[in-house]
Amino acid sequence: MAYHITDDCIACGACQPECPTDAISEGDIYSIDPEKCIDCGACANVCPVDAPQPE
């Protein structure tokens, strides 16, 4: 089960360097490639607004 980023994302960038599979892409709201996501939760652990959520 991959994570996805909700509309709560503030595009702070904290999650992107934490992803071990480079599944997170930058944007107005960041996005996670479900094909690359390994469901580790590293992004969710550093997000200040809890935007990354499991599907």
Beta strands, then each sheet from edge to edge (+ up, - down):
strand 1: 3-5
strand 2: 24-25
strand 3: 31-32
strand 4: 52-54
sheet 1: 1+ 4-
sheet 2: 2+ 3-
end
